[in-house]
C-alpha cells in the first residue's frame, strides 16, 4: 500500500481542512492514529501533523482519509467543532467500557449536538426547565424532580417526552456505541441525554429513574461520585 510521505505538503497542493474535524471523525470510528494510518495508507507522522494543524493534507490524502473513515470529503472543510466536554460527561457504564468506545460515543454525541444547532435555528424548542436541587442523596433527587415535573410517584407515561418537554435534548446513540449505554452532559446552558437502545429491564430502570436527575448537576465534579453511589445503593448495575 502506498504511504503518504512524511514531509510537509506543498502549500499550493494542500487542501484546507479543519483539524478538529479530522480528529472527531477518527474518534467517531473508534480508531487510533496508527489504525487510521493503516486503513488510509497515510503515514502516521502526516496524520499527526494534519490533526494538529501543522500541515494540510493534499486532495488525494483527504480522499483516502474520507474513504477510510466513511465520511464525505466536504465534512473535513467545515467550521471548527467543539467536542462535548469530556470532564462534564456522566457515563452510565464508564468503568466497564473501553476508552475507544467512550470516545466514539462522545464524538457521535458531538455530531448530534451539531444537528440540534441546525434545528434550533429553524424551530422554537422548549427552554431548559431543570430545578437546582443542591446535592440530595441518590434516592431523594429523582423524587424531587418527579414532584416538580408532575408525575409524582406515578410512572411517567413517556419519559423521553417528559424530558424533551422540559428542555432536555434526548437522542439515541448509534448501534456501535451500545457498550456506552447512556450518558448525559451540559452543552452550554442546554442539557443532553444520549441513550443506546434499551437492552434490559435494568437499563429501563435507569432511563426511568435516573435520566432526569442525570442532567441536573451542571458539570460539578461530584456528578460521577453521585451516580456511582446511586448505582450501588439502589442496586442498579453500572
N, C-alpha and C positions, 0 to 999 in steps of 0.2 A: 504494500500500500504506500502511495506517495505521501510523504510528510511535508507539511508547510515549513519553510525554513525559519530558523530562529531569529535572524537579524530583523531589525525594524523594517516594516513595509515602507516602500516609497510613498511619500505623501500624495503624489499625483495619482497613484494607483489605489490607495486605500479608500474604503467606504466609511462614511460617517455612521457609526453605531453608538448606542448608549451603553456604556459598560455595565450599569446596574441591570439592564435587561438581559445581557448575556448571562450574568450570574444568576438572575432569577429563573431564567429558562432552564439552566443546568440543574439548579436545585429542584425545580419542579419535576424533573425527570429522575431525581434521586441519584445523580451522578457526581463523582469526584472529577477534578480536572484531568486526572490520569485516565479515567474511564472514558471521558468525552474525547480525549486525545486519541485513544484507540479507535473509537467509533467514527470520528470525523476525519481521521488522517491528518490532524493538525498537531504540530509539536506542542508538548506541554509548556515550554517556555513562551511560545507565541500565544497560547490561550491565556496564560497568566498575564502577559502584557496587555492583551485585549481587554480582559476583565478589570484590570486596574487602570486602564486608560492610557497606558504608556505608549502604546501603538494602536493603530487602527487596522483591522483586517482588510485584505483585498476582497473584491467582489466574489471571486471563486471560493475564498475561505468562508465568507459569510454563507454561501450556498451550502457548503459541506457541513457547517455547524447547524444551519437550519434543518437540513435533511436528517442529521444525526439526532436532533432534539425533537423533530416533528413540529416545529414552529414555522410560520410563514416568514420569509425574509424581511418583510416590512415591519414585523414586530420589533426588530432589533434597532430600528432607527427612530422609534418614538421617543417621547419625552421621558425624563427621569421618573423612576417608580420608587417610592419609599416602601420598603417591606414592612409588614406588620411587626411591631416591636417585640423582639424575642423575649425581652425581660418582662413584658407585660402580659404574656400569654399564660392562661391557666389550662393545662392539658388534662384531659380525662385519664389518659394512660401513659403519662410521661415516663414513669420509671421502667416500664416494660417494653417500650417502643424504641427501635433503633433510631439513632440521630438522623440518618438519611431519610427515614420515613417522616419524622417530625419536620425536617427541613422541606420536604416535598409538600406536606400538608400546609405548612406555613406559606409556601410560595403559591399554592393553589388558593389559599385564603386571600393572599395579596391581590391576585388577579381577579378574584370575585369581588373584592372591595372596589377595584377599579370599575367594574361593571356598575356597582351601586353609585359611583360618582356620575356615570353617564345617566343613570335613571334619575338621580337627584336633580340633574339639570333640566329634566323634562317633565317630572311629575312631583307632586307635593306628597311627601311621605310623612307619617306621624313623627312628631318630635320625641326624642327620648324622654321617658317619664319614669325614671327609676329613683326610688327613695334612697336617702342617705341613712343607713341603719347603724352607723358606728361599727362595732365589731362584736355582734352577738355570737352565741355558740352555734354550732352547725345544726342543731335541731330547731333553734328558735328562728333563725334567719328566713328559711322558706315560709314559715308560718306568718311572719311579719309581712312578707311580700304578698302572700295569698290574701291576707286580710286587706291590704291596701288596694289590691287589684280586683277584688271581688269574689274569687272562688271560695274563699274561706277554707273550710275543711273538705268541701265537696271537690270531687275530681274536676279539673278543668276540661271542658268538652273538647277543646283543641288547643294544646299547649303552644304550638307554633303560632297559631293565630293570636293567642293572648299576648305572646311576646312581641309580635310584629305590631299589634295594636298600640303597644306602649313604647314603640320606637326602637326595639331591638331588631337588628337585621339578622335574620336566620337563613343560613344557606346549607346545602348538602355538600359534603366532601366527596371527591371523586372516588371510584372504586379502589384505585391503587393507594388510597390513604386510609383504608379500612382499619389498619392497625392503630392509627392515631385516635380513632373512636370519636372524640369530640374535643373541642377547645373553644375558649371564649377570650375576647380581647377588646379593649377600648381602642378605637382609632380616632384620635382627636376627642371629640365630645360624643361620638356615636359608638354604642356597644354592638359587637358582632358575636354571634354564636354559630359555630360550624359543627355539623353533625354528620357522622357517617351513617349509613343505613343501619337501622336498629337490628342488632344481631341476637339479642336475648332478652329475657324478662328483666335481668339486672340492668341492661342498657336502657330499657324502657323506664325502669325506676329512676335511673339517673336523669333522663330527659324530663320526667315528670317533676321530680323533687328538687333538682339542683340547677337546671339550665337557667332558671330565673335568677337565683342568687349568684350564679357564676359571674354575671356581668356587673355586679354591684360594686365590687371593690376596684376603684379606679387606679390600677397599676400599683397598688400597695404591695410591698414585698411579702406581706403576711398572707396573700391570697393562696399561694401554694400550700403553706402550712395549714391554712383553714380547710382546704379540700382534702388534704392528706388525713386530717383528723376526722373530717366528715365521712370519708370512705371507711375509716377504721371503726369509728364509734357507731355508725349506722349499718355496718355490715355490708356495704356496697363495695364490691371488688374494684380496685383501681388498676 
